[in-house]
Amino acid sequence: MADRTRPIRIEFCVTEQEKKLIQQKMAQLGTHNMGAYLRKMAIDGYIIKVDYTEQKKLAAAVSRVAGNINQICRRINQTGHFYPDDIVELKAKQCEIWELLKQSQRAEL
């Protein structure tokens, strides 16, 4: 144990129910290392894990739509002409962005 970074050992006893509660909380956090979990809880008192998957999905979707809008604008700038279909497509893409934002907002509330 001389070469360990944490040479001091702390032990405590729990009931079977308390052990299950600790394991459930570890599962909620997504950690499997009980020592690291208990050390973090003992030092900080709480752990907050933020799930950004929905925000990442929204950002990716908005990025795809923005790319499509950019392609349409580039084509308009190159040709110097715009067509009614271009305007319809731009409006459709804008509506798609708004719908994604509304869905995200509804999910958060």
BELTA-V455794 format. One record per residue. N is the residue number from 0. D_LAST is the distance of its C-alpha to the last C-alpha in Angstrom with 2 decimals. Layout:
BEGIN
N_D_LAST, N_D_LAST
END
This chain:
BEGIN
0_51.07, 1_52.70, 2_50.81, 3_47.31, 4_44.78, 5_43.79, 6_47.08, 7_46.07, 8_44.89, 9_42.75, 10_42.51, 11_40.90, 12_40.84, 13_38.02, 14_38.03, 15_37.06, 16_33.85, 17_32.96, 18_33.75, 19_31.41, 20_28.55, 21_29.35, 22_29.47, 23_26.11, 24_24.51, 25_26.47, 26_25.25, 27_21.57, 28_22.47, 29_24.61, 30_27.85, 31_31.21, 32_33.33, 33_33.55, 34_35.74, 35_33.35, 36_30.39, 37_32.46, 38_33.90, 39_30.54, 40_29.27, 41_32.59, 42_32.60, 43_29.01, 44_27.74, 45_24.33, 46_22.97, 47_19.56, 48_18.93, 49_16.15, 50_15.42, 51_15.58, 52_16.35, 53_13.48, 54_14.21, 55_17.85, 56_17.59, 57_15.99, 58_18.70, 59_21.36, 60_20.49, 61_20.50, 62_23.73, 63_25.35, 64_24.62, 65_25.89, 66_28.96, 67_29.68, 68_29.46, 69_31.74, 70_34.24, 71_34.43, 72_35.00, 73_37.61, 74_39.39, 75_39.47, 76_40.87, 77_43.48, 78_44.75, 79_44.34, 80_43.24, 81_40.00, 82_39.69, 83_37.57, 84_36.07, 85_34.90, 86_33.11, 87_31.51, 88_30.41, 89_29.00, 90_27.00, 91_25.77, 92_24.69, 93_22.90, 94_21.03, 95_20.21, 96_18.69, 97_16.59, 98_15.41, 99_14.53, 100_12.53, 101_10.69, 102_10.08, 103_8.88, 104_6.41, 105_5.25, 106_5.55, 107_3.81, 108_0.00
END
